[in-house]
Amino acid sequence: MPYVVINERTMQGGSDDDILAWVHARGTARTDEECHMCNRFIAKLGWRDERSSALPQRIIDSGLTGKPIETLIDHIEYDEGRDPVAERAWDKV
């Protein structure tokens, strides 16, 4: 399911459990192992890979120049008002 679809649903409100149930009803439920593997992959997406070239423009377009953004997840975190560096988000993956 595309990010934009999940984002639209998330912006409508509801608990994490409500949104997860909505996603599962429209997609494929994943095992804990599949989720772990995906999370590890996504955590580094945009860092020295094929997505790296798009990241600088996304940073400029969203007005986040000067932030220590190295991955697409960093960009999403800052764009949504969180500071992954201060919160040490990588410790939670």
N, C-alpha and C positions, 0 to 999 in steps of 0.2 A: 504494500500500500504506500503510495507516495507521501512524503513528509508533509506536503501542503494540505493533504486531506486530513491527516492526523492532527496537524496544527489547527486547522479550522475547527475540528471537533473539540480539541483541548480548550480553545478560546471560548467555546460555548459554556464552559464550566463543568463542574462535577469533580468527584474524587478521583484519585489515581486508579482505584479499583473499578470505578464506573467506566473510565476511559479505556482501561485495559480490557474489560469485558466487551466494550463496543468494538475494539480492534479485533479481538479474538472472534467475535461473531461475524466479522467481515473478511477475515484473513485466515491464516493457519497458525494455530497455537504451536509454540516451540518448547522443546525440553529445556531444562535448566542448563544443560551442557551447551546446547545450541545458542542460548542467550549469552552465556559466558563468552563463547568464541566470538560472537558478533560484537559484543561490548568491547572486547580486547582489540578487535579490528577497527571498530569505529573510533575508539579513543585516540588512534594515531592517524586517522584519515586526514590527508592534506599535509602531512609531515614527510617531506622528501619522497613524494609519490606522484602519480599522474594527476592528482588534484591540486598539487602545490601551485601550479601556474594560475589557477583561478582565485586562490585565496587572497592575494594582495588587492585585487579589484573589489572583492567582497568587503574587505576591511575598509577601503576608501568609500565605497558606496553606502556603507552603514554608519559612516562617521566615527569609526573606531581606530583611526590612525593613532599610533603611539602606544596602543595596548600591547602587551606581550602575547600576541596571538600566533600560535605555531600550527594549530590544527583546526579543522572545520568545527570540531566540538568546542574548542576555545572560542571561536567566533560566535557560535550559537549561544554559549554561556554569557558572553559579554553583551551580545545583541539583546538578550532577554533580561538584562539587568543584574546578572550575577557576576562575581569575580572569582573565577576558578583558581587563581593563584592564592588569593587570601583564604579561600575556603579549602585549599588543597584537594581539589576535586579528584585528582588522580589516585588518592588514597582510598577512594570509595569504589573504584572499579574492580 
